[in-house]
């Protein structure tokens, strides 16, 4: 679906289902240099099981117009504006990597809209190695190579995983980054690196929070989320075995197994559970 957010055309994947008034809402937000396609498997499931689903393309990403936002705070405000536009005035927000920081900030800034927050592949702070940042700023293919190699666990890079038969995740990850617009990956990585207030913001998130981590994640290893988990007042934690940073692609069923009860419980607490 397309809509207009802040005067610019924006796209969100809805699982090929129209929104239905009264159904609970899920907003999925992607990581640096990526787009809505990383959430297709999870979004489609929820769209066919009683939820209105919006897997967004941020400005300057995927099918959305405009320029990429320049900070985590600006991205969080954009997600709020998107949710207002589509009428998702009460939603569970789910974000990966860059999107996990946006999810954290959106939950802190806009608690009346986002009733729960799931952060996938998260670290606070989320530092970016200088060689990666420099390569991304130069629009060098080397940046795509680095985030692909570091982003996937070794078993996923080899291929043949039981959850995604016939798909080589290494090549599909590279192709996804290659179709990003010039400068977008560098911009997004800088947003991650410059976001320094995560622990303080987490302390203000009273909504239910899920921290979903990959055991073999080299970009945001589980130990890098400890301070965030300690700061969140109402957090649950799931670590997926034999999984790297791209959790929803490497282990889509395990990610769903964590998100399904989390979303249902969030709406039960808010007296808006799906029937």
ABEGO torsion letter per residue (X at the ends): XBBBBGGBBBBBBAGGBBBBBGBBBBBBBBBBGBBAAAAAAAAAAAAAAGBBBBBBBBBGBEABBEBBBABAAAAAAAAAAAAAAAGBABBBBBBBEAAAAAAAAAAAABAAABABBBBBGBBOBBBBBAAAAAAAAAGBAAAAAAAAAAABBAAAAAEGBAABBGBBAAAAAAAAAAABBBGAAAAAAAAAAABAAAAAAAAABABBBBBBBBAABAABBAAAAAAAAAABABBBBBBBBGBBABAAAABAAAAAAAAAAAAAAAAAAAGABBX
